[in-house]
Amino acid sequence: MAQISSLIEKMNGGDNPFFKELYGTDAAVLKEQADRYAKYMDEFKSIYGNDDVTLLSSPGRTEVGGNHTDHQLGRVLAGAVNLDNIAVAAPNGTNKVKITSVGFDPFEVDLSELEVTEFKLTPGNIVRTIAKEIKGLGLEIAGFDAVIHGCVPEGSGLSSSASFEVLIGAIFSNLFNDGKLDPVDNAKIGQKAEHACKKFCGLMDQTACAVGGFITIDFEDKANPIVKALDFDFATTGYSLVITNTGGSHGGLDEEYNALPGEMKAVAKELGQEVLRPLSMDDVVKGIPAIREKVGDRALLRSIHFQADNARVVDQVEALEGNKFDKFLELVIESGLSSYTYNQNIFVGGKTKEQNVALALALSDLVLKGKGAWRVHGGGFAGTIQAFVPNDTLDTYISTLESVFGEGNCHKLFIRSKGAVALAL
């Protein structure tokens, strides 16, 4: 906790080491972020009348490896990005949480009533469940006031909801528990908040946001996934991560998304398992003649993708830990091609005029061939792609993609080392 005037002085217009860890070294960006915090500290004081606050930041996340592997208890590689949700927060001496989230209606949660009775994914229900789970760990909960501002675009595939969830956990941890909440526990609590509202997500999004940096998760033991943070400094590579929103709606695609795990599980069932993870590539290939007519060719191709991409995550981790970034980029391209040709989640079959993700990948190939990497980002069919772009090619890449998909639809990012955290200025 510190006085607002003191925090503004320590921010020094963004020119301080902690800001650079969160937002990079571009002076204009750092100044913009410092102005952002100052603006919402002023708003906090105007709304709640308090001048003594804590500043917190929670990143968005990007999936880097393991496309559609988690639902088969596979491995994933993910990273925290510099687009974030921030909070200006302070204890209020009551039993109520009061949050003003910019762009949304203010809301309150009474901490004496922590049961979710209407199973809707609302901010109030998320706060309610997170508070209940933190209390269940033997940690303290109490009322606080907060102003929250988000820069993680909704629908971008960067997990704005997971970022919000672990931000709430970080507020309880830092205001009332001296930051004792373990980042992985914070992630698990965020997942439970969605499950309590009948949204059964995996753990990748919350973990990447809570832990920061590059992380790999092995979901083989569903109850106790293995999370490992990688020691790799992305800022030194000379590359930027660009996420491009290619347009197109995910609405009406439930059948396409549900078919992905459904078809993989159908193959696993015919081979005596519930999911594909206990099986090997050899098991799948040897089983094809006996089960092909029962499950269909696409299901088999998707199962081949799973086995290859699940193994590829191990190779990507090894490349990063060995500081072999060129090898890592080769593996990103391999993963993207596997998603395209085997997993088939790049466009909806039969829609010849709506193949925006495929077009974005083609343009990336034309601009970056031999110089970077590109692949579908997230669930696929519509939405976003991901590219690792050499900084000397960045302007050309962005101008090419934005000439087709619209100005402002390319987001230049980097993998930041810190997860959900209180700012130590």
C-alpha positions as CSV (number, residue, x, y, z in Angstrom):
1,M,0.0,0.0,0.0
2,A,1.2,3.5,-0.8
3,Q,-0.1,7.0,-1.4
4,I,-1.1,7.7,-4.9
5,S,1.2,10.7,-5.2
6,S,4.2,8.5,-4.1
7,L,3.3,5.8,-6.7
8,I,3.1,8.4,-9.5
9,E,6.5,9.7,-8.5
10,K,8.0,6.1,-8.4
11,M,6.5,5.3,-11.8
12,N,8.6,8.1,-13.2
13,G,6.6,8.3,-16.4
14,G,7.1,4.5,-16.9
15,D,10.9,4.8,-16.7
16,N,11.5,2.2,-14.0
17,P,12.7,-1.4,-14.0
18,F,9.5,-3.1,-13.0
19,F,7.5,-1.3,-15.7
20,K,10.0,-2.5,-18.3
21,E,9.6,-6.1,-17.2
22,L,5.8,-5.8,-17.7
23,Y,5.7,-3.6,-20.8
24,G,9.0,-3.6,-22.6
25,T,11.5,-0.8,-23.3
26,D,9.6,1.4,-25.8
27,A,9.5,4.8,-24.1
28,A,6.2,5.8,-25.7
29,V,4.6,2.6,-24.5
30,L,6.0,3.0,-21.0
31,K,4.7,6.6,-20.8
32,E,1.3,5.4,-22.0
33,Q,1.1,2.7,-19.3
34,A,2.2,5.2,-16.6
35,D,-0.6,7.5,-17.7
36,R,-3.0,4.6,-17.6
37,Y,-2.2,3.7,-14.0
38,A,-2.4,7.4,-13.0
39,K,-5.8,7.8,-14.6
40,Y,-7.3,4.9,-12.8
41,M,-5.7,5.8,-9.5
42,D,-7.5,9.2,-9.8
43,E,-10.7,7.4,-10.7
44,F,-10.3,5.2,-7.7
45,K,-9.8,8.2,-5.4
46,S,-12.8,9.9,-6.9
47,I,-15.1,6.8,-6.5
48,Y,-13.9,5.5,-3.1
49,G,-12.3,8.5,-1.5
50,N,-9.1,6.6,-0.6
51,D,-5.6,7.8,-1.4
52,D,-3.7,4.7,-0.1
53,V,-3.7,1.9,-2.7
54,T,-2.0,-1.2,-4.2
55,L,-1.4,-1.6,-7.9
56,L,-1.7,-5.0,-9.6
57,S,-1.3,-6.4,-13.1
58,S,-2.4,-9.7,-14.6
59,P,-1.3,-10.7,-18.1
60,G,-3.2,-12.3,-21.0
61,R,-1.9,-15.5,-22.4
62,T,-1.1,-17.1,-25.7
63,E,-1.0,-20.8,-26.6
64,V,2.3,-21.6,-28.3
65,G,2.3,-25.4,-28.5
66,G,-0.1,-28.3,-28.1
67,N,-3.1,-27.3,-30.2
68,H,-6.2,-29.2,-29.0
69,T,-4.1,-31.5,-26.8
70,D,-5.3,-30.6,-23.3
71,H,-8.8,-32.2,-23.6
72,Q,-7.0,-35.5,-24.3
73,L,-4.8,-35.0,-21.2
74,G,-1.9,-34.0,-23.3
75,R,0.9,-31.4,-23.0
76,V,0.7,-27.7,-23.8
77,L,3.2,-24.8,-24.1
78,A,1.9,-21.3,-23.3
79,G,3.1,-17.9,-22.4
80,A,2.0,-14.7,-20.6
81,V,1.8,-11.6,-22.8
82,N,2.2,-7.9,-22.1
83,L,-1.4,-7.0,-22.7
84,D,-2.9,-7.1,-19.2
85,N,-5.7,-6.3,-16.8
86,I,-4.7,-3.9,-14.0
87,A,-6.3,-3.1,-10.7
88,V,-6.1,-0.2,-8.2
89,A,-7.2,-1.8,-5.0
90,A,-7.4,-1.2,-1.2
91,P,-9.1,-2.8,1.8
92,N,-12.3,-1.1,2.8
93,G,-12.8,-2.4,6.3
94,T,-16.1,-4.1,5.5
95,N,-17.2,-7.6,4.4
96,K,-18.0,-6.5,0.9
97,V,-16.0,-6.5,-2.3
98,K,-16.8,-3.4,-4.5
99,I,-15.5,-3.4,-8.0
100,T,-15.7,-0.8,-10.8
101,S,-14.6,-2.5,-13.9
102,V,-14.1,0.0,-16.8
103,G,-16.7,-0.6,-19.5
104,F,-18.9,-2.7,-17.3
105,D,-21.5,-2.1,-14.6
106,P,-20.1,-1.7,-11.0
107,F,-20.9,-4.6,-8.7
108,E,-20.7,-5.8,-5.1
109,V,-20.1,-9.2,-3.5
110,D,-21.1,-9.8,0.2
111,L,-18.4,-12.2,1.5
112,S,-20.8,-13.7,4.0
113,E,-22.7,-15.2,1.1
114,L,-20.2,-17.2,-1.0
115,E,-22.4,-19.9,-2.5
116,V,-23.2,-19.7,-6.2
117,T,-26.9,-20.2,-6.6
118,E,-27.4,-19.1,-10.2
119,F,-24.9,-20.9,-12.4
120,K,-24.1,-18.0,-14.7
121,L,-20.5,-16.8,-15.5
122,T,-20.7,-13.4,-14.0
123,P,-18.0,-11.2,-12.4
124,G,-19.9,-11.5,-9.1
125,N,-19.9,-15.3,-9.2
126,I,-16.2,-15.4,-10.1
127,V,-15.3,-13.2,-7.1
128,R,-17.6,-15.2,-4.9
129,T,-16.1,-18.6,-5.8
130,I,-12.5,-17.3,-5.7
131,A,-13.1,-15.9,-2.2
132,K,-14.6,-19.2,-1.0
133,E,-11.6,-21.2,-2.4
134,I,-9.0,-18.9,-0.9
135,K,-10.7,-19.2,2.5
136,G,-10.7,-22.9,2.0
137,L,-6.9,-22.9,1.8
138,G,-6.8,-21.3,5.2
139,L,-6.0,-17.8,3.9
140,E,-7.7,-14.5,4.8
141,I,-10.5,-12.8,2.9
142,A,-12.0,-9.4,3.5
143,G,-13.7,-6.6,1.7
144,F,-11.9,-4.3,-0.7
145,D,-12.5,-1.6,-3.3
146,A,-11.1,-1.8,-6.7
147,V,-11.0,-0.1,-10.1
148,I,-10.1,-2.6,-12.9
149,H,-9.1,-1.7,-16.4
150,G,-8.5,-4.3,-19.1
151,C,-6.3,-4.2,-22.2
152,V,-6.7,-7.9,-23.1
153,P,-9.1,-7.8,-26.1
154,E,-12.2,-10.0,-25.6
155,G,-12.5,-12.6,-28.3
156,S,-8.8,-12.3,-29.2
157,G,-7.9,-15.8,-27.9
158,L,-5.7,-14.1,-25.2
159,S,-7.9,-15.2,-22.3
160,S,-9.2,-11.9,-20.9
161,S,-11.5,-14.0,-18.5
162,A,-8.6,-16.0,-17.1
163,S,-6.6,-12.9,-16.6
164,F,-9.4,-11.3,-14.7
165,E,-9.9,-14.4,-12.5
166,V,-6.2,-14.6,-11.4
167,L,-6.2,-10.8,-10.9
168,I,-8.9,-11.2,-8.3
169,G,-6.9,-14.0,-6.6
170,A,-3.8,-11.7,-6.6
171,I,-5.8,-8.9,-5.0
172,F,-6.9,-11.2,-2.1
173,S,-3.4,-12.5,-1.8
174,N,-1.6,-9.2,-1.7
175,L,-4.1,-7.1,0.3
176,F,-4.7,-9.7,3.1
177,N,-2.1,-12.5,2.9
178,D,1.3,-10.8,2.1
179,G,1.3,-12.4,-1.3
180,K,1.3,-16.0,0.0
181,L,-1.1,-17.5,-2.5
182,D,0.9,-19.8,-4.7
183,P,0.5,-18.9,-8.5
184,V,-0.5,-22.4,-9.4
185,D,-3.1,-22.5,-6.6
186,N,-4.3,-19.1,-7.9
187,A,-4.7,-20.7,-11.3
188,K,-6.6,-23.7,-10.0
189,I,-8.9,-21.4,-8.1
190,G,-9.6,-19.4,-11.2
191,Q,-10.5,-22.6,-13.0
192,K,-12.8,-23.6,-10.2
193,A,-14.6,-20.3,-10.5
194,E,-15.5,-21.1,-14.1
195,H,-16.5,-24.7,-13.2
196,A,-18.8,-23.4,-10.5
197,C,-20.6,-21.5,-13.2
198,K,-20.8,-24.6,-15.4
199,K,-18.1,-23.5,-17.8
200,F,-15.7,-26.5,-17.8
201,C,-12.5,-25.0,-19.0
202,G,-9.0,-26.5,-18.8
203,L,-6.2,-25.1,-16.7
204,M,-3.8,-23.7,-19.3
205,D,-5.2,-20.2,-19.5
206,Q,-5.3,-19.5,-15.8
207,T,-1.9,-21.0,-15.2
208,A,-0.2,-19.0,-17.9
209,C,-1.7,-15.8,-16.6
210,A,-0.9,-16.6,-13.0
211,V,2.7,-17.9,-13.4
212,G,4.1,-15.7,-16.2
213,G,6.8,-16.3,-18.8
214,F,6.8,-19.5,-20.9
215,I,5.2,-22.5,-19.1
216,T,4.5,-26.0,-20.0
217,I,1.7,-28.1,-18.5
218,D,1.3,-31.9,-18.6
219,F,-2.3,-32.9,-18.0
220,E,-1.7,-36.6,-17.8
221,D,-2.7,-36.6,-14.1
222,K,-5.9,-34.6,-14.5
223,A,-6.2,-33.9,-10.7
224,N,-2.6,-32.8,-10.4
225,P,-1.2,-31.4,-13.7
226,I,2.5,-30.8,-13.8
227,V,3.4,-27.2,-14.3
228,K,6.9,-26.1,-15.2
229,A,8.1,-22.6,-15.8
230,L,10.8,-22.2,-18.4
231,D,14.0,-20.1,-18.0
232,F,13.9,-18.3,-21.3
233,D,14.1,-14.6,-22.1
234,F,12.0,-13.9,-25.1
235,A,13.0,-10.2,-25.2
236,T,16.6,-11.2,-26.3
237,T,15.5,-13.1,-29.5
238,G,15.0,-10.1,-31.8
239,Y,11.4,-11.3,-32.5
240,S,8.0,-10.0,-31.7
241,L,4.9,-12.1,-31.2
242,V,2.0,-10.9,-33.3
243,I,-1.6,-12.0,-32.8
244,T,-3.9,-11.1,-35.7
245,N,-7.6,-11.0,-35.4
246,T,-8.8,-12.2,-38.8
247,G,-12.5,-11.6,-38.2
248,G,-15.2,-14.2,-38.3
249,S,-17.4,-15.2,-35.4
250,H,-17.1,-18.2,-33.2
251,G,-20.9,-18.1,-32.9
252,G,-22.6,-21.1,-34.4
253,L,-19.4,-23.2,-34.4
254,D,-20.2,-25.3,-31.3
255,E,-20.6,-28.4,-33.4
256,E,-17.2,-27.9,-35.0
257,Y,-15.5,-27.3,-31.6
258,N,-17.3,-30.2,-29.9
259,A,-16.4,-32.6,-32.8
260,L,-12.6,-32.1,-32.1
261,P,-12.5,-33.8,-28.7
262,G,-15.5,-36.0,-29.6
263,E,-13.8,-37.6,-32.6
264,M,-10.5,-38.0,-30.7
265,K,-12.3,-39.7,-27.9
266,A,-14.1,-42.0,-30.3
267,V,-10.8,-43.3,-31.6
268,A,-9.5,-43.7,-28.0
269,K,-12.7,-45.7,-27.1
270,E,-12.3,-48.1,-30.0
271,L,-8.7,-48.7,-28.8
272,G,-9.7,-49.3,-25.2
273,Q,-9.1,-45.9,-23.6
274,E,-11.2,-42.9,-22.7
275,V,-8.8,-40.3,-24.2
276,L,-5.8,-40.5,-26.5
277,R,-3.0,-39.8,-24.0
278,P,-2.4,-43.4,-22.8
279,L,-2.0,-44.5,-26.4
280,S,1.0,-44.0,-28.7
281,M,1.2,-43.0,-32.4
282,D,2.0,-46.7,-33.2
283,D,-1.2,-47.8,-31.3
284,V,-3.3,-45.4,-33.4
285,V,-1.7,-46.4,-36.8
286,K,-1.9,-50.1,-36.1
287,G,-5.5,-49.7,-35.1
288,I,-6.6,-47.9,-38.3
289,P,-7.6,-51.0,-40.3
290,A,-9.9,-52.3,-37.6
291,I,-11.6,-49.1,-36.6
292,R,-11.5,-46.9,-39.7
293,E,-15.1,-47.7,-40.8
294,K,-16.4,-47.0,-37.2
295,V,-14.8,-43.7,-36.5
296,G,-14.1,-42.2,-39.9
297,D,-11.0,-40.8,-41.5
298,R,-11.1,-37.3,-40.0
299,A,-11.2,-38.7,-36.5
300,L,-8.1,-40.7,-37.3
301,L,-6.3,-37.7,-38.8
302,R,-7.1,-35.7,-35.7
303,S,-5.8,-38.5,-33.5
304,I,-2.5,-38.5,-35.5
305,H,-2.3,-34.7,-34.9
306,F,-2.7,-35.2,-31.2
307,Q,0.1,-37.7,-30.9
308,A,2.5,-35.6,-33.0
309,D,1.7,-32.3,-31.3
310,N,1.8,-33.8,-27.8
311,A,5.3,-35.1,-28.5
312,R,6.2,-31.8,-30.2
313,V,5.7,-29.8,-27.0
314,V,8.5,-31.8,-25.4
315,D,10.8,-30.8,-28.3
316,Q,9.7,-27.2,-28.1
317,V,10.5,-27.0,-24.4
318,E,13.9,-28.6,-25.1
319,A,14.6,-26.1,-27.8
320,L,13.8,-23.1,-25.6
321,E,15.7,-24.4,-22.6
322,G,18.7,-25.1,-24.9
323,N,18.4,-21.5,-26.3
324,K,17.8,-22.9,-29.8
325,F,15.2,-20.4,-30.9
326,D,15.6,-21.3,-34.6
327,K,14.7,-24.9,-33.8
328,F,11.7,-23.7,-31.8
329,L,10.5,-21.7,-34.7
330,E,10.7,-24.8,-37.0
331,L,8.6,-26.7,-34.5
332,V,6.0,-23.9,-34.4
333,I,5.6,-24.1,-38.1
334,E,5.3,-27.9,-37.9
335,S,2.6,-27.6,-35.3
336,G,0.7,-25.1,-37.5
337,L,0.9,-27.4,-40.5
338,S,-0.4,-30.3,-38.4
339,S,-3.3,-28.3,-37.2
340,Y,-4.1,-27.4,-40.8
341,T,-3.7,-30.7,-42.5
342,Y,-4.6,-33.3,-39.8
343,N,-6.6,-31.5,-37.1
344,Q,-8.5,-29.5,-39.7
345,N,-9.5,-26.6,-37.5
346,I,-8.5,-23.8,-40.0
347,F,-11.8,-23.3,-41.7
348,V,-15.3,-24.8,-41.8
349,G,-15.8,-27.4,-44.5
350,G,-17.9,-26.2,-47.4
351,K,-17.5,-22.5,-46.7
352,T,-15.3,-21.6,-49.6
353,K,-15.9,-17.8,-49.3
354,E,-15.1,-17.6,-45.5
355,Q,-11.5,-18.9,-45.0
356,N,-10.1,-15.9,-43.2
357,V,-7.7,-17.9,-40.9
358,A,-6.3,-19.8,-43.9
359,L,-5.8,-16.6,-45.8
360,A,-4.0,-15.0,-42.9
361,L,-1.7,-18.1,-42.7
362,A,-1.0,-17.8,-46.4
363,L,-0.1,-14.2,-46.2
364,S,2.2,-15.0,-43.2
365,D,3.9,-17.7,-45.3
366,L,4.5,-15.2,-48.1
367,V,6.0,-12.5,-45.9
368,L,7.9,-14.7,-43.3
369,K,9.1,-17.8,-45.2
370,G,12.5,-18.6,-43.9
371,K,12.4,-15.8,-41.4
372,G,9.8,-16.6,-38.7
373,A,6.9,-18.9,-37.8
374,W,3.1,-18.8,-38.0
375,R,0.2,-21.0,-36.9
376,V,-3.5,-21.0,-35.9
377,H,-4.0,-19.5,-32.4
378,G,-6.4,-21.3,-30.1
379,G,-9.5,-23.2,-31.1
380,G,-9.4,-22.3,-34.8
381,F,-12.1,-22.1,-37.6
382,A,-12.4,-18.3,-37.0
383,G,-10.6,-15.7,-35.0
384,T,-6.9,-15.4,-34.6
385,I,-3.5,-16.5,-35.8
386,Q,-0.1,-16.3,-34.2
387,A,3.2,-15.3,-35.7
388,F,6.8,-14.9,-34.5
389,V,8.1,-12.0,-36.6
390,P,11.7,-10.8,-36.8
391,N,11.7,-7.2,-35.6
392,D,13.2,-6.0,-38.9
393,T,10.2,-7.4,-40.8
394,L,7.6,-6.3,-38.3
395,D,6.4,-3.2,-40.2
396,T,6.0,-5.1,-43.5
397,Y,4.2,-8.0,-41.8
398,I,1.7,-5.8,-39.9
399,S,1.0,-3.6,-42.9
400,T,0.4,-6.6,-45.1
401,L,-2.0,-8.3,-42.7
402,E,-3.8,-5.1,-41.7
403,S,-4.3,-4.2,-45.4
404,V,-6.6,-7.3,-45.5
405,F,-8.0,-7.6,-42.0
406,G,-8.2,-4.0,-41.0
407,E,-6.1,-1.5,-39.1
408,G,-5.6,-2.3,-35.4
409,N,-6.2,-6.0,-35.8
410,C,-2.5,-7.0,-35.4
411,H,-1.4,-6.9,-31.8
412,K,2.4,-6.7,-31.3
413,L,3.2,-8.6,-28.1
414,F,6.1,-10.2,-26.2
415,I,6.2,-13.0,-23.6
416,R,6.5,-11.2,-20.3
417,S,8.3,-12.9,-17.3
418,K,5.8,-12.0,-14.6
419,G,2.3,-13.4,-14.0
420,A,-0.4,-11.8,-11.8
421,V,1.5,-9.6,-9.5
422,A,1.5,-6.5,-7.3
423,L,3.7,-3.8,-8.7
424,A,6.9,-3.3,-6.7
425,L,7.9,0.2,-7.7
